[in-house]
Amino acid sequence: MPRKFAALLLMSCFWLMVSCAAVIIGSGVGVGTYTYLKGDLSRSYNAKFDKTLDVCLSILTDLDQPILEKTTDGAKTTIKTKRKNTSPQTITVSISSVDWTEVSVRSGVFGYWNREVSQQFHEFIAERLKR
């Protein structure tokens, strides 16, 4: 009986590891870690909320992406925009702590999320926060 239990436990652990909805992607030394969950690509930045939000807004301006909707509750701001190819993009900037901010980017439409575009937006954020 203990062998069957051990085998079942091992199979359950393996199943949980390979079928987890969240995928953690290491993106190189010093670049950071992304979390990809149901179309949202999230990353934490060692920067204050206001600075990170300003960087996101300036990137949208430089990419000529119009802000269709911007909502805030003080601790979190959500920006809805459209890319040049008219696909939607949603950026959520939220306070993690005093000096840390989490940014979540969702690009594309339901079922056709574009992780590469979201990751590129995060690369723009990281580059501008270094300045």
N, C-alpha and C positions, 0 to 999 in steps of 0.2 A: 504493500500500500504506500509506504513512504516514497518509493521510486516513481510510482504513478503521479503522486502529488508533486514531486520535484520536477518531473517532466512537464506536467500541466503548468506549473508556475513558470518554468523556463519558457515555454511556448507563449504564455500570456505576456511575459515581459518583452519577448521579441515582437509580438504583435503590436504592443503599445508603442514600441520604439519606431517601427516602420510605418504605422498607420496614423500617427499623431497628426492632428490638423495643423499644428504650428511647425514650421520648418525654420530652424536656426541656420543662418548662413554666415560663416566666417568670411569676411571680405578682405583678408590680408592684414598684415601687421600694422597696427596704428590706425587703421581705417575705421574699425568699429564692427559691431555685430548688428545684423538686421534680424528682425522677426517678421516672418511672412505668415499671415493668418487670414484666411478667407478673403483674399484680394488686397488686404492692407499690408503695406511694407512699412514697418516701424523701426525707428532707431532713436536712441537717447543721445543727446549732445550736452557736453559740458559748457553750457552757455545759458545765460538768463533768458527768461521767456520773451521779454520785449525785444531783445536783440535777435533772437531766433525768428520771431514773427516778422520783424522788419526785413530780415534776410529773405524769408519766403516770399513776402510781398514784392521785394525788389526783383527777385528772380522771375516772378510772374510778369512784372512790367517789362523786363528785358526780353522775355519770350513772347511778348505781345499777346498774353492770355488774359482775356477780360475776366474780372471778378463778377460772377453772376449772383453770388450770395455770400455774405460774411456774417456769421453769428458768433457771439461770445458770451460766456457766463463768468468771466473774470479769471478762471483757472484754465479755461480751454477755449480756443478759437477754431472754428471750422470755416474753411474757404472752399467754395465750389466755383469751378472755372471750366472753360472749354479750351482744349488744345487746338492747334491750327487745323488738324484733320477732323474737327468737331467732336472728337471723343471727349467724354467728361473726365474731369480729374478733381479729386477731393483731397485737400490737405488739412490735417488736424494738428494743431500745435497745442500741447498741454504742459502744465507745470508738473514736474516730477518732484523737485525740491528747489531750494533757493537758487542753486547754481546749475541745475540740470533741467533740461526740457526734452520732452519726447515729441517727435514728429512722425505722423502716420500719413502715408501717401497712397492713394488708390487711383489708379489710372485705368480707363476703359469702362466697359459696361458689364453688367452681371453675367458671370460665366465666361467672359473674355477679358479678364484682368490682364494688364500688360505690366508684368513685374519689372521688365527691363527699363521701361520708361520711368517707373516709380524709383528704381534704383539710381537712374541717371539724375533725377531731381534731388535725391539724397546726396549724391556726389557734388552737385552744385552747392547745396547747403554747407556741406563739410568744407569745401574749398573757400567759400565766402566767410565762414566763421573763423577760419585761420587768419584772415587779414586783420 
